[in-house]
Amino acid sequence: MLTIVHTFDSPDRDRLLSDIRSGLDDLDQIGGFKYASINEQTNTNEIMVMTKWDDVNAYDNWASTLGENKAFKQSTPQMFDVIDEKF
């Protein structure tokens, strides 16, 4: 399993959230997608999006659907192999 973290920082929070949500709209149609979470850091403009995927190919399939989505195109994804998870 793979976890991807995107971080965003923008003074225009509403536009940024709109870009993020439009980028995540089709996740349930992408094979290998497991989970997504949008998080806002307290007292800053920073927003973090965490997604979980079966593997890097599943993530790449989704990333190829983003087109010109400015939020995701301007952030550098951080990729983590999942070692263990507890729920």
Secondary structure, 3 states (H helix, E strand, C coil): CEEEEEEEECCCHHHHHHHHHHHHCCHHHCCCEEEEEEEECCCCCEEEEEEEECCHHHHHHHHCCCCCCHHHHHCCCEEEECCCCCC
